[in-house]
Every structure is written in C-alpha cells, then in structure tokens.
Amino acid sequence: MTEFVAEIGGWDWSLISMELPALCGIAWLVWQVKGEQERGLARLAKDVEARIGALTEKWARSQMTLAQHYVRKEDMGQLEERLSRHLVRIEQRLDGEGRKNAKRRIKG
C-alpha cells in the first residue's frame, strides 16, 4: 500500500504534490511578465510615434520659417553683382600695387 501512495499510476507522488503546482506557478509568472512586456512595448511605441510626430512638426515649422526669411533671387543677384564689382576693384588695386613694386625693383 505504501508503494501505491508513493507511486500512483507510474507518477511519482512528489511530482504531483509539489513540482506540478510549482511549474504551473512559474508558467503563470512567465505569462504575466510577457503581458507586462507587451503592454510596455505598446506604450513605448506610442511614445516614440508621438515624439516623431512632434519632431516632424518642429522640422516643418523651421522649414517654413526658413522659407519665409529666405533671400529672394533678385536680391541675391544684386548682392552677387556688388560683391563681384568690389572684388574686381580690389584685384585692380593689387595689380596696380604689384606693377608699382615691380617697377621699383627694376629701377632700384
């Protein structure tokens, strides 16, 4: 009879009385942790999407500000022309100074 109590239908009594409930408890904990992880990932994905949306809006606003304050083509053309004339004058002065210095060296 003690053998029957110790071993029921080929199962060890300690497996039925202690290990099986422990394994069920571990399985339940794993299931709970998995659910928490899935909920946490869903929250994280939602936060990331919200932040990406905010960054997209900021980028669009900065692009709009840049477009509003951007120099017109006509103004840029005028500025380029003025700068080119100024650089030509500087180059002519440097060429003139270079010729004067060259003449002094030749004479001197």
C-alpha positions as CSV (number, residue, x, y, z in Angstrom):
1,M,0.0,0.0,0.0
2,T,2.8,2.4,0.7
3,E,4.1,1.7,-2.8
4,F,0.7,2.7,-4.1
5,V,0.8,6.0,-2.2
6,A,4.4,6.7,-3.2
7,E,3.7,5.9,-6.9
8,I,0.3,6.4,-8.4
9,G,-0.1,5.1,-12.0
10,G,3.6,5.4,-12.6
11,W,3.7,9.0,-11.4
12,D,6.0,10.0,-8.6
13,W,3.9,11.5,-5.7
14,S,6.4,14.4,-5.2
15,L,5.8,15.4,-8.9
16,I,2.0,15.6,-8.4
17,S,2.0,17.2,-4.9
18,M,4.9,19.8,-5.2
19,E,6.5,20.1,-8.6
20,L,3.4,20.4,-10.8
21,P,2.0,23.3,-8.8
22,A,5.4,25.0,-8.8
23,L,5.7,24.5,-12.6
24,C,2.2,25.9,-13.0
25,G,3.1,28.9,-10.9
26,I,6.2,29.5,-13.0
27,A,4.2,29.3,-16.2
28,W,1.7,31.8,-14.8
29,L,4.5,34.2,-13.8
30,V,6.0,33.9,-17.3
31,W,2.6,34.6,-18.8
32,Q,2.2,37.7,-16.6
33,V,5.7,39.0,-17.4
34,K,5.1,38.5,-21.1
35,G,1.8,40.5,-20.9
36,E,3.6,43.3,-19.0
37,Q,6.3,43.4,-21.6
38,E,3.8,43.6,-24.4
39,R,1.9,46.5,-22.7
40,G,5.2,48.2,-22.0
41,L,6.4,47.9,-25.6
42,A,3.0,49.2,-26.8
43,R,3.4,52.3,-24.6
44,L,7.0,52.8,-25.7
45,A,5.9,52.5,-29.4
46,K,3.1,55.1,-28.8
47,D,5.6,57.5,-27.1
48,V,8.1,57.1,-29.9
49,E,5.4,57.8,-32.5
50,A,4.3,60.9,-30.6
51,R,7.9,62.1,-30.4
52,I,8.5,61.5,-34.1
53,G,5.3,63.5,-34.8
54,A,6.5,66.3,-32.6
55,L,9.9,66.4,-34.3
56,T,8.2,66.3,-37.7
57,E,6.1,69.3,-36.8
58,K,9.1,71.2,-35.5
59,W,11.0,70.4,-38.7
60,A,8.1,71.7,-40.8
61,R,7.9,74.9,-38.8
62,S,11.6,75.5,-39.1
63,Q,11.4,74.9,-42.8
64,M,8.5,77.3,-43.1
65,T,10.5,79.9,-41.1
66,L,13.5,79.5,-43.3
67,A,11.3,79.8,-46.5
68,Q,9.7,83.0,-45.1
69,H,13.0,84.6,-44.3
70,Y,14.9,83.3,-47.3
71,V,16.6,85.8,-49.7
72,R,14.8,86.4,-53.0
73,K,16.7,85.5,-56.2
74,E,16.7,89.1,-57.3
75,D,18.3,90.3,-54.0
76,M,20.9,87.6,-54.2
77,G,21.7,88.5,-57.8
78,Q,22.2,92.1,-56.8
79,L,24.4,91.1,-53.9
80,E,26.5,88.9,-56.1
81,E,26.9,91.6,-58.6
82,R,28.0,94.2,-56.0
83,L,30.4,91.7,-54.5
84,S,31.9,90.8,-57.9
85,R,32.5,94.5,-58.7
86,H,34.1,95.1,-55.3
87,L,36.4,92.1,-55.8
88,V,37.4,93.3,-59.3
89,R,38.3,96.7,-57.8
90,I,40.4,95.0,-55.1
91,E,42.1,92.9,-57.8
92,Q,42.8,96.0,-59.9
93,R,44.3,97.8,-56.9
94,L,46.5,94.8,-56.1
95,D,47.6,94.6,-59.7
96,G,48.4,98.3,-59.7
97,E,50.4,97.9,-56.5
98,G,52.2,94.9,-57.9
99,R,53.2,96.8,-61.0
100,K,54.5,99.7,-58.9
101,N,56.5,97.4,-56.7
102,A,57.9,95.6,-59.8
103,K,59.0,99.0,-61.4
104,R,60.7,100.0,-58.1
105,R,62.6,96.7,-58.1
106,I,63.7,97.2,-61.7
107,K,64.8,100.8,-61.1
108,G,66.3,100.1,-57.7
